[in-house]
Amino acid sequence: MNHLILIASIGSDLAQTGRETAAKFAWDPAHFFAQVISFSIVAFCLARFAYKPILQVLAERRQRIAEGLDNAEKIKQELARTQALHDEVLDKANVQATKMIEEARAAAARVHEQETQKAVVQAEQIIAKAREATAMEHGRMLAELKQEVLTLVVRTTAAVTGKVLTAEDQQRLAEETRRQLAA
């Protein structure tokens, strides 16, 4: 119960303080209600003509920002897709370039092999011609040698016998010498 008395005394003190403050500031209920009505009219006008358009502009701006973010995300995805296509094209180009290089190397190896074979064939032809020329030269030299030997035999025989050999004697001696050289 003491609490109720205490609260009642505080309530009466507050009421007294409120009346003193109102008297000090010259509070007039008629002016107060007029100010409340004026404030309500101003608040309504601001809400209707200022806040709503501002809120609408803010909503539109929020929407444009959201659209911009969506567009940025779409652009980012498009850029990633384009980059992937670019990388794919580069990979294909690298594969084709590698293939072309390998084909060029293979072609160069084939050409090298063909040229080597041609060189070998030409070398063999040169060797064969040289052997043929050597054989011909050998045959010619052998024929000259035989002719020289025959001439020497005929001269030696003529000098040893001391007589001049007739053509028939020279023929016979040449035949005998040929037979001996052939054997």
Sequence and secondary structure as in RCSB ss.txt:
>XXXX:A:sequence
MNHLILIASIGSDLAQTGRETAAKFAWDPAHFFAQVISFSIVAFCLARFAYKPILQVLAERRQRIAEGLDNAEKI
KQELARTQALHDEVLDKANVQATKMIEEARAAAARVHEQETQKAVVQAEQIIAKAREATAMEHGRMLAELKQEVL
TLVVRTTAAVTGKVLTAEDQQRLAEETRRQLAA
>XXXX:A:secstr
 HHHHHHHHHHHHHHHHHHHHHHHTT  HHHHHHHHHHHHHHHHHIIIIIIHHHHHHHHHHHHHHHHHHHHHHHH
HHHHHHHHHHHHHHHHHHHHHHHHHHHHHHHHHHHHHHHHHHHHHHHHHHHHHHHHHHHHHHHHHHHHHHHHHHH
HHHHHHHHHHHTS   HHHHHHHHHHHHHHHH 
